[in-house]
């Protein structure tokens, strides 16, 4: 049975892939990952993440999301979330409010990795 997978990322052009947006993903890479996800025969919902409000609106519009494949490092509208280390956990916390499971590390693991005093 096909699942609804939310693909969340921070996309930039190759020209923009520097400075504040160095943690974002080049457009060509996003397209390649999206194509690989499509080959799983699941329904892929793509979102280039700018703001927390945008994510809330998107999730509320597409109520039946089974899993989030999150490559977003934060919110492009607030660039420091992209490289400060806490943006990725913020995105996962926001999705957690909707009970949407995410790929990769848990929120707790991300926070421990970010705060070396906890290890």
C-alpha positions as CSV (number, residue, x, y, z in Angstrom):
1,X,0.0,0.0,0.0
2,X,1.3,3.4,-0.9
3,X,2.2,5.9,1.8
4,X,2.2,9.6,1.9
5,X,5.8,10.8,2.5
6,X,6.6,14.4,3.3
7,X,10.0,15.3,1.8
8,X,11.2,18.5,3.6
9,X,14.3,20.3,2.5
10,X,16.1,23.6,2.2
11,X,16.8,24.0,-1.5
12,X,19.1,26.6,-3.1
13,X,20.7,27.2,-6.5
14,X,24.4,26.4,-6.9
15,X,25.1,30.1,-6.9
16,X,23.3,30.5,-3.5
17,X,25.0,27.5,-1.9
18,X,27.4,29.5,0.3
19,X,27.5,31.7,3.4
20,X,24.3,31.6,5.4
21,X,22.8,29.0,3.0
22,X,25.8,26.7,2.9
23,X,23.9,24.0,4.8
24,X,21.1,24.0,2.2
25,X,20.8,21.4,-0.6
26,X,21.5,22.3,-4.3
27,X,18.5,22.0,-6.5
28,X,20.0,19.2,-8.5
29,X,20.5,17.1,-5.4
30,X,16.9,17.7,-4.2
31,X,15.6,16.6,-7.6
32,X,17.7,13.4,-7.5
33,X,16.5,12.5,-4.0
34,X,12.9,13.3,-5.0
35,X,13.2,10.9,-8.0
36,X,14.7,8.2,-5.8
37,X,11.8,8.6,-3.3
38,X,9.2,8.5,-6.2
39,X,10.7,5.1,-7.3
40,X,9.5,3.7,-3.9
41,X,6.0,3.9,-5.3
42,X,4.9,6.1,-2.5
43,X,3.2,9.5,-2.8
44,X,5.8,12.2,-2.2
45,X,4.8,15.6,-0.9
46,X,7.7,18.0,-1.4
47,X,8.2,21.1,0.7
48,X,11.1,23.6,0.4
49,X,11.0,24.9,3.9
50,X,11.0,28.6,4.6
51,X,9.0,29.2,7.8
52,X,7.4,27.3,10.7
53,X,4.0,28.7,9.6
54,X,4.5,27.3,6.1
55,X,5.1,23.8,7.5
56,X,2.0,24.1,9.7
57,X,-0.1,25.1,6.8
58,X,1.3,22.4,4.6
59,X,0.7,19.6,7.2
60,X,-2.8,20.8,7.8
61,X,-3.6,20.8,4.1
62,X,-2.2,17.2,3.7
63,X,-3.6,15.6,6.8
64,X,-2.7,12.0,6.1
65,X,1.2,12.1,6.2
66,X,2.7,8.8,7.2
67,X,6.3,9.7,7.4
68,X,8.6,12.7,7.0
69,X,11.9,12.4,5.1
70,X,13.6,15.5,6.6
71,X,16.7,17.0,5.1
72,X,15.8,20.5,6.2
73,X,18.4,22.0,8.6
74,X,16.1,24.7,9.7
75,X,14.0,27.6,8.2
76,X,15.3,29.6,5.3
77,X,13.4,32.7,6.6
78,X,15.7,32.5,9.7
79,X,19.1,31.6,8.3
80,X,20.8,31.1,11.7
81,X,18.6,28.0,12.2
82,X,20.3,26.5,9.2
83,X,23.8,26.4,10.7
84,X,23.4,26.9,14.4
85,X,22.7,23.2,15.0
86,X,19.3,23.5,16.5
87,X,17.2,24.1,13.4
88,X,16.9,20.4,12.3
89,X,15.6,19.5,15.8
90,X,13.1,22.4,15.6
91,X,11.7,21.0,12.4
92,X,11.3,17.6,13.9
93,X,9.7,19.0,17.1
94,X,7.2,20.8,14.9
95,X,6.4,17.6,13.0
96,X,6.2,15.7,16.3
97,X,3.2,17.9,17.3
98,X,1.4,16.3,14.4
99,X,2.6,12.8,15.4
100,X,4.5,12.5,12.1
101,X,7.5,10.2,12.4
102,X,10.7,11.4,10.9
103,X,13.8,9.7,9.4
104,X,17.3,9.8,10.8
105,X,18.1,10.8,14.4
106,X,15.6,11.5,17.1
107,X,15.1,15.0,18.6
108,X,16.9,13.9,21.8
109,X,19.9,12.4,19.8
110,X,20.2,15.6,17.9
111,X,20.2,17.8,21.0
112,X,22.8,15.6,22.7
113,X,25.1,15.8,19.6
114,X,24.7,19.5,19.6
115,X,25.4,20.0,23.3
116,X,28.7,18.1,24.0
117,X,28.3,18.8,27.8
118,X,25.5,16.2,27.8
119,X,27.8,13.4,26.5
